Amino acid sequence: MRSYPTEVAPMMIVVVVALVLAIVVSRLLNHCRSRIPRLRMLTGSPPQRAALRAALAPVVCEFLPLLERAGQEVRAIVVVPTLSGSGGEPLAAELEQLSGSSAFIVRLAHRLGSTVRQPDEVAGALAEDLLYLYRHAVPVTVVRQTDASASVHTTTTPKAAGRNGLVAVPRHATQNEAEETAIAFKPNPLGPRNGQGA
């Protein structure tokens, strides 16, 4: 049986599209994986290392491209058993600058004292350190600051008993937009309606 060119063309298009997709996906994965080898685990059991690597990988893939564009280089991210400061106090993380350059090494403690830190806690410490590096690499201007005490307001209403004998309870203004203002209803000057008691 002879094959016709019209039968081969759709098959060739499918093969070419599959190859292009495979190349694009592999480049994206390799781009992210190229940052992961900077992550070194010097502590923990194999399941702990796997959990730490899974928690730290998104932080590494998110922040390292930003830092590279800002001119900062993180040479290594090392998870060690414990860290201590100059006074012997336990540290959660340490950021070391290499000989005055824009290259850094981040060290993360797996344990604080006798407690083993959760992978999310270690990832949070890494994100804070990388965010600190980014803020110092890029000129940032603060345009607005909100005081923490100004963000929560409370309103109080007089505690007068209503018709049913219940007392109004003060509520936080941020609880519900509809409850921001308290309206005190005046009793009807004509008395109760429909035979309702006072």
C-alpha positions in Angstrom: 0.0 0.0 0.0 1.4 3.4 -0.9 1.3 6.3 1.5 0.2 9.7 0.2 1.8 13.0 1.2 -1.6 14.1 2.6 -1.5 11.3 5.1 2.0 12.1 6.4 1.6 15.8 6.8 -0.8 15.6 9.9 1.5 13.1 11.6 4.6 15.4 11.0 2.7 18.4 12.4 1.8 16.4 15.6 5.5 15.3 16.0 6.8 18.8 15.6 4.3 20.3 18.0 5.2 17.6 20.6 8.9 18.3 20.2 8.4 22.0 20.6 6.3 21.6 23.7 8.8 19.1 25.2 11.7 21.6 24.6 9.8 24.5 26.2 8.8 22.5 29.3 12.3 21.1 29.8 13.8 24.6 29.6 11.4 25.9 32.1 12.1 23.0 34.5 15.8 23.3 34.0 15.7 27.0 34.7 14.1 26.3 38.0 16.2 23.3 38.8 19.4 25.3 38.1 18.6 27.3 41.2 17.8 24.3 43.4 21.4 22.9 43.4 22.3 26.0 45.4 20.2 24.5 48.1 22.4 22.3 50.4 21.0 20.1 53.2 23.5 19.3 55.9 21.0 18.0 58.4 17.9 15.9 58.8 16.7 12.4 57.8 15.8 11.7 54.2 12.1 12.4 54.8 12.9 15.7 56.6 15.3 16.7 53.7 12.6 16.0 51.2 10.0 18.1 53.1 12.5 20.9 53.5 13.4 20.8 49.8 9.7 20.9 48.9 9.1 23.9 51.2 12.2 25.8 50.1 12.0 25.2 46.3 9.1 27.7 45.6 10.9 30.4 47.7 14.1 29.8 45.8 12.4 29.8 42.4 10.5 33.0 43.3 13.2 35.2 44.8 16.5 34.3 43.1 15.5 35.7 39.6 14.5 38.9 41.3 17.8 39.1 43.1 19.8 38.4 40.0 18.0 41.2 38.1 18.8 43.5 41.1 22.5 42.6 40.9 22.6 40.3 43.9 23.9 36.7 43.8 23.0 34.0 46.3 25.8 31.5 45.9 24.4 28.9 48.3 21.5 28.3 50.7 22.6 25.9 53.4 20.4 24.2 56.0 22.5 23.3 59.0 21.6 21.6 62.3 21.8 24.7 64.5 23.2 28.3 64.3 24.4 30.5 67.2 25.2 34.1 67.4 28.3 35.7 68.8 26.8 35.6 72.3 25.8 32.0 72.0 22.1 32.7 71.4 20.4 30.4 68.9 19.7 32.0 65.5 17.0 31.0 63.0 19.0 32.2 60.0 22.3 33.9 59.0 23.2 36.0 56.0 26.9 36.2 55.0 28.3 38.6 52.5 31.3 37.3 50.7 34.3 39.8 50.8 32.3 43.0 50.3 30.9 41.8 47.0 27.2 41.3 45.9 27.5 37.6 46.6 25.8 36.0 49.6 25.5 32.7 51.5 22.3 32.1 53.5 22.4 29.6 56.4 19.2 28.3 57.9 18.9 26.5 61.2 16.9 23.2 61.2 16.6 23.3 65.0 16.2 26.1 67.5 17.4 24.8 70.8 16.0 21.3 71.2 12.9 21.8 68.9 13.0 20.9 65.2 11.5 23.6 63.1 8.8 22.8 60.6 9.7 23.2 56.9 7.3 26.1 56.5 9.1 28.0 59.3 12.5 27.4 57.6 11.0 28.6 54.3 9.6 31.7 56.0 13.1 32.5 57.4 14.6 32.1 53.9 11.9 34.3 52.4 12.6 37.0 55.0 16.3 37.0 54.3 15.9 37.1 50.5 13.4 39.9 50.8 15.9 41.8 53.0 18.5 41.4 50.3 16.1 42.5 47.6 15.1 45.6 49.6 18.7 46.6 50.1 19.6 46.0 46.5 16.8 48.0 45.0 16.2 51.7 45.9 12.9 51.7 47.6 10.9 54.7 48.7 8.2 54.3 51.3 5.2 56.3 50.3 2.7 55.4 53.0 2.8 53.8 56.5 -0.2 52.8 58.5 0.1 52.6 62.3 -1.1 49.3 63.7 -3.2 50.9 66.4 -5.0 53.1 63.8 -6.2 50.1 61.8 -8.6 48.8 64.5 -11.2 51.2 65.9 -13.9 50.3 68.4 -17.2 52.0 68.8 -19.1 52.0 72.1 -22.8 52.7 72.4 -24.6 53.5 75.6 -25.8 50.4 77.4 -29.5 51.3 77.7 -32.0 48.5 78.0 -34.4 48.3 75.1 -38.0 47.3 75.0 -37.1 43.6 75.3 -34.7 44.2 78.2 -31.6 43.3 76.1 -28.5 45.4 76.4 -26.7 46.5 73.2 -23.1 45.0 73.0 -20.3 47.2 71.6 -18.8 45.8 68.4 -15.5 46.4 66.6 -15.9 48.7 63.6 -13.9 46.3 61.4 -16.2 43.4 62.1 -18.8 44.3 59.4 -19.2 47.4 57.2 -22.9 47.5 57.9 -22.3 47.7 61.6 -19.9 50.7 61.5 -22.4 53.2 63.0 -24.8 52.5 65.8 -28.3 54.0 65.6 -30.3 54.4 68.7 -34.1 54.1 67.9 -36.4 56.3 69.9 -39.6 54.8 71.4 -42.8 55.6 69.6 -44.4 58.6 71.3 -47.9 57.2 70.6 -47.1 54.1 72.6 -46.9 50.4 71.6 -48.7 49.3 68.4 -50.9 46.3 67.8 -51.3 45.5 71.5 -47.5 45.0 72.0 -46.4 45.5 75.6 -43.8 48.0 76.6 
